[in-house]
Amino acid sequence: MSVKTPVKLSATFRVLLSILLPLAGALLFSFIVSGSANFGGKDPSQTALQLGGAGIVSWLLGWRWYGLKGLGLRFGRPFLASIGFSVLVWVAFFIARLATVEPGPGADDPSRLSFIYLLLFEAFCVQLWSYGLFFRSVAEWLGPLTAAIASGVFFGAIAILTLQEAYVVMPSSAFYFIVWGIVYGIIRLRTGSFLGTVVVQAMQSWSAWQLFPAGQVDPRQLRNLYLVASALYAIIIWRLWPKEEDDYRV
């Protein structure tokens, strides 16, 4: 017992650092460049600075602790499998989006952002922090399945604060982003890569809110969207839930 205790404490400390150091990097980078240090908000330029800072710190810490493959930066079959599962999430969201939100002019839609912004900042930086550094540190401490759930909740919290499509913060939206995060956490666990979910998340956000813009979305329609999408995501989680440890790809 005396031999294992320091290892567990070290793993616990890494989990704390995986949250606090990227957050500190986000605030510091944002403050140096723009003079503001409030994390979150809906200003794309400010959010890009914050997520960029968090992504850089996550990359450096994860590369030092686990290596790039250990972070989930894997191509080949893991990447393709990650894309394949993520497309199921994309299709489910599209079904919910078309069934619950009426199309409208997108000129006033705040989510009409460039695809590069969605890919690099809202997808890659957020997922590098959530499913790279944080997932790996929790897996080392409490195990892979716990890491998938915890990183999903963590992704949901970041998404509510930073993603431009988080129009209205309400119980249904908070629940939706957390369930969405858990789906991606299970995909990360089953495939060993989050790169596929990065690509599909950016495509999902771009296509759902820019290819079919909604203008100023009615909060009641958003509530229905969040509830329907969450139910569909829950089905995907159930189908992808690992049955045995051989399904884990940490």
C-alpha positions in Angstrom: 0.0 0.0 0.0 2.8 2.4 0.8 4.3 1.9 -2.6 1.0 2.7 -4.5 0.0 5.8 -2.6 2.5 8.2 -4.2 1.5 7.1 -7.7 -2.2 7.8 -6.9 -1.4 11.2 -5.4 0.7 12.0 -8.5 -2.2 11.0 -10.8 -4.6 13.1 -8.8 -2.3 16.1 -9.0 -2.1 15.7 -12.8 -5.8 15.8 -13.0 -5.9 19.1 -11.2 -3.1 20.5 -13.3 -4.9 19.3 -16.5 -7.7 21.6 -15.5 -6.0 24.6 -14.0 -2.9 25.1 -16.2 -4.8 25.2 -19.5 -7.3 27.5 -17.9 -4.5 29.7 -16.6 -2.9 29.7 -20.1 -6.3 30.7 -21.6 -6.6 33.7 -19.2 -3.0 34.7 -19.4 -2.9 34.6 -23.2 -6.2 36.5 -23.5 -5.0 39.1 -21.0 -1.6 39.7 -22.7 -3.2 40.1 -26.2 -6.5 41.9 -25.5 -6.3 43.0 -21.8 -9.3 40.8 -20.8 -9.1 37.8 -18.6 -12.7 36.6 -18.3 -13.1 33.0 -19.5 -16.0 32.4 -21.8 -18.3 34.8 -23.6 -19.6 35.0 -27.2 -17.0 37.2 -28.8 -15.3 35.0 -31.4 -12.0 36.8 -31.4 -11.8 36.7 -27.5 -12.8 33.1 -27.4 -10.2 32.2 -30.0 -7.5 33.7 -27.8 -8.7 31.8 -24.8 -9.2 28.5 -26.5 -5.9 28.9 -28.3 -4.0 29.5 -25.1 -5.7 26.5 -23.4 -4.9 24.4 -26.5 -1.2 25.3 -26.5 -0.8 24.5 -22.8 -2.7 21.2 -23.2 -0.5 20.3 -26.1 2.7 21.0 -24.2 1.6 19.2 -21.0 0.2 16.2 -22.8 3.2 15.8 -25.1 5.5 15.9 -22.0 3.4 13.5 -19.9 1.9 11.0 -22.4 3.3 11.7 -25.9 1.1 12.6 -28.9 -0.4 9.2 -29.4 -1.1 8.9 -25.7 -3.1 12.1 -26.0 -5.3 10.6 -28.7 -3.7 12.2 -31.7 -3.8 9.0 -33.8 -4.5 8.7 -37.5 -5.0 5.5 -39.5 -7.7 3.1 -38.3 -8.4 4.9 -35.0 -9.0 8.2 -36.9 -11.3 6.6 -39.4 -13.2 4.8 -36.7 -13.6 8.0 -34.8 -15.0 9.7 -37.9 -17.4 6.8 -38.5 -18.9 6.9 -35.0 -19.0 10.7 -35.0 -21.0 10.8 -38.2 -23.8 9.0 -36.3 -23.9 11.9 -33.9 -23.9 14.3 -36.8 -26.8 12.5 -38.5 -28.8 12.4 -35.2 -28.3 16.1 -34.6 -29.4 16.9 -38.2 -32.6 14.9 -37.7 -33.3 16.7 -34.5 -32.4 20.1 -36.0 -34.6 19.8 -39.0 -37.5 18.5 -37.0 -37.5 21.2 -34.3 -35.9 24.4 -35.5 -37.5 26.4 -38.4 -35.1 27.6 -41.0 -34.7 31.4 -41.3 -32.3 34.1 -42.6 -28.9 33.8 -41.1 -27.7 37.4 -41.3 -28.2 38.0 -37.6 -27.0 34.6 -36.6 -23.9 34.9 -34.3 -22.7 31.4 -35.2 -22.0 32.3 -38.8 -18.2 31.8 -38.3 -15.5 30.6 -40.6 -15.0 26.8 -40.8 -11.4 27.3 -39.8 -12.4 28.9 -36.6 -14.8 26.1 -35.8 -12.2 23.5 -36.7 -9.2 24.9 -34.9 -10.7 26.5 -31.8 -14.2 25.2 -31.0 -13.3 21.7 -32.0 -9.5 21.0 -31.9 -8.5 23.1 -28.9 -11.6 22.2 -26.8 -11.2 18.5 -27.6 -7.4 18.5 -27.1 -8.0 19.9 -23.6 -11.0 17.6 -22.8 -10.3 14.3 -24.6 -6.5 14.6 -24.8 -5.0 16.0 -21.6 -7.9 15.7 -19.2 -9.1 12.3 -20.4 -5.6 10.8 -20.2 -5.0 12.1 -16.7 -8.3 10.9 -15.4 -7.8 7.5 -17.1 -4.4 7.2 -15.3 -6.1 8.0 -11.9 -9.6 6.4 -12.0 -9.7 4.3 -15.1 -10.7 4.7 -18.8 -14.4 4.4 -18.5 -14.5 7.0 -15.7 -12.3 9.2 -17.9 -14.8 8.9 -20.8 -17.7 10.1 -18.6 -15.7 12.8 -16.8 -14.1 14.2 -20.0 -17.6 14.4 -21.5 -18.9 16.4 -18.6 -15.8 18.6 -18.8 -16.4 19.1 -22.6 -20.0 20.1 -21.9 -18.9 22.7 -19.3 -16.4 24.3 -21.7 -19.0 24.1 -24.6 -21.6 26.0 -22.6 -19.2 28.8 -21.9 -17.4 29.1 -25.2 -19.3 27.5 -28.2 -21.1 30.0 -30.3 -24.1 27.7 -30.8 -24.8 27.8 -27.0 -27.4 30.5 -27.7 -29.3 30.2 -24.5 -28.1 28.7 -21.2 -31.0 26.7 -19.8 -31.3 23.3 -18.1 -32.0 21.5 -21.4 -29.0 23.1 -23.1 -26.7 22.2 -20.2 -27.9 18.7 -20.3 -27.5 18.5 -24.1 -23.9 19.7 -24.1 -23.0 17.2 -21.4 -24.6 14.3 -23.2 -23.0 15.4 -26.4 -19.7 15.4 -24.6 -20.2 11.9 -23.1 -20.9 10.6 -26.6 -17.5 11.9 -27.8 -15.9 10.6 -24.6 -17.2 7.1 -25.4 -15.9 7.5 -29.0 -12.5 8.5 -27.7 -12.5 5.5 -25.4 -13.6 3.0 -28.1 -11.2 4.3 -30.9 -8.2 5.8 -29.1 -8.4 9.0 -31.2 -10.3 12.2 -30.9 -9.2 13.6 -34.3 -12.2 12.2 -36.1 -14.6 13.9 -33.7 -12.7 17.1 -34.2 -13.4 17.1 -37.9 -17.0 16.0 -37.6 -17.8 18.5 -34.8 -16.7 21.3 -37.0 -18.7 20.0 -39.9 -21.7 19.5 -37.7 -21.6 23.0 -36.3 -21.0 24.6 -39.7 -23.6 22.6 -41.6 -26.4 22.8 -38.9 -26.1 26.5 -38.3 -24.7 27.9 -41.5 -25.8 25.6 -44.3 -29.3 25.8 -42.8 -29.3 29.0 -40.8 -32.0 29.8 -38.3 -31.6 33.5 -37.6 -32.7 34.4 -34.1 -33.7 31.1 -32.8 -36.8 30.8 -30.6 -35.8 29.5 -27.2 -38.7 27.1 -27.2 -37.4 25.5 -30.4 -34.0 25.3 -28.9 -35.3 23.5 -25.9 -37.1 21.0 -28.1 -33.9 20.6 -30.2 -31.8 19.9 -27.1 -34.2 17.4 -25.7 -34.7 15.4 -29.0 -30.9 15.5 -29.7 -30.1 14.4 -26.2 -32.5 11.4 -26.5 -30.9 10.4 -29.8 -27.4 10.8 -28.3 -28.4 8.6 -25.4 -29.3 5.8 -27.8 -25.8 6.1 -29.5 -24.1 6.0 -26.0 -26.1 2.8 -25.2 -25.0 1.2 -28.5 -21.4 2.2 -28.2 -21.0 1.5 -24.5 -18.0 -0.8 -24.1 -18.9 -4.3 -22.9 -15.5 -5.4 -21.8 -12.0 -4.0 -21.2 -10.8 -5.2 -24.6 -13.0 -2.4 -26.1 -10.9 0.3 -24.4 -8.4 2.2 -26.6 -6.8 4.7 -24.2 
